[in-house]
Structure formats: C-alpha cells, structure tokens
C-alpha cells in the first residue's frame, strides 16, 4: 500500500467491524465508493462528508484499486 494511502486508511477491528475507514472518522471506504457509484464526484462527496478532504477521497480510491489489483481470480466452472 502506498504511504499516502496507508496514512489515511485504517483497518481496526474495533472501528466499523474492521472495515477499511478514513483515519479519524467512521467513514468506510465502501461508503465513498457507493457515493461514486451513485454519481457523486469528489466535490459532492466532500459536501456530503465535510470532515473529509480531497486527499482522503483519493486515498479511498487508491485503496480500492490496490485491493482489486491484488485479487486472484479462480474459476469455479470452465468457461463455455
């Protein structure tokens, strides 16, 4: 994980059941992703969560990208 992302994203079993969150908040990375999927851009996300910064949102996106890049795909059935 990049240092900037590491400084902004925390995983603590005592906060939001261990889901990745923005440090110092209880805002989960998935909350940010859900807003983006709903059409929110960064300025609108910052208006919705004024305690966040643009760098927090970018770190959440980076965290998601790093997580997806590290995934391994295992097919359960052969493709037809």
PyMOL commands that set and color helices and strands:
alter all, ss='L'
color gray80, all
select helices_A, chain A and resi 3-8+16-18+29-37+42-48+54-69
alter helices_A, ss='H'
color red, helices_A
select strands_A, chain A and resi 9-10+21-22
alter strands_A, ss='S'
color yellow, strands_A
deselect
rebuild
show_as cartoon
